[in-house]
Amino acid sequence: MSIQAGDKIPSLTLSVMGDKGPQPVTTDELFGGKKVVMFAVPGAFTPGCSMTHLPGFVVNADKIKDKGVDTIICTSVNDAFVMGAWGKDQNAEHLVMLADGNGELAEALGLSKDASAFQMGTRSQRYALIANDGVVELLNVDEKGIDKSSAETILAAL
């Protein structure tokens, strides 16, 4: 079963690309005392993620933050090197590009999926959530497409 509104984001240590390479970061640091929008993609540099999903959040980041959001996080089951490079490629350095390299976050949230048919192993489902001080207020999961988890949908929900 996946995480639901009212549930707390699990405490995990993941990584982000820092100036000196991958740096550990905890979900408690990222979510504690903050209003956060986090969205997940099945894979960095994949077509839907690179052409629609991430760019929507890059373009709308100021509008989202104007609604009281402290941090916007993009996460994927990719390593910190890939997430850092993808963030630079997409001009998304003002977002937290959170590497879930082992899929621990996706699994802990109950939002992992088997993408082995596409030679991608276990990945994250496509979703977006709004959390306040680590407690989920809204979770939108896409079965197909990017409608429920788009930046525009999340902006409207704020």
Secondary structure by P-SEA (a helix, b strand, c coil): cccccccccccccccccccccbbbbbccccccccbbbbbbccccccccccccaaaaaaaaaaaaaaacccbbbbbccccaaaaaaaaaaaccccccccccccaaaaaaaccccccccccccccccccccccccccccbbbbbccccccccaaaaaaac
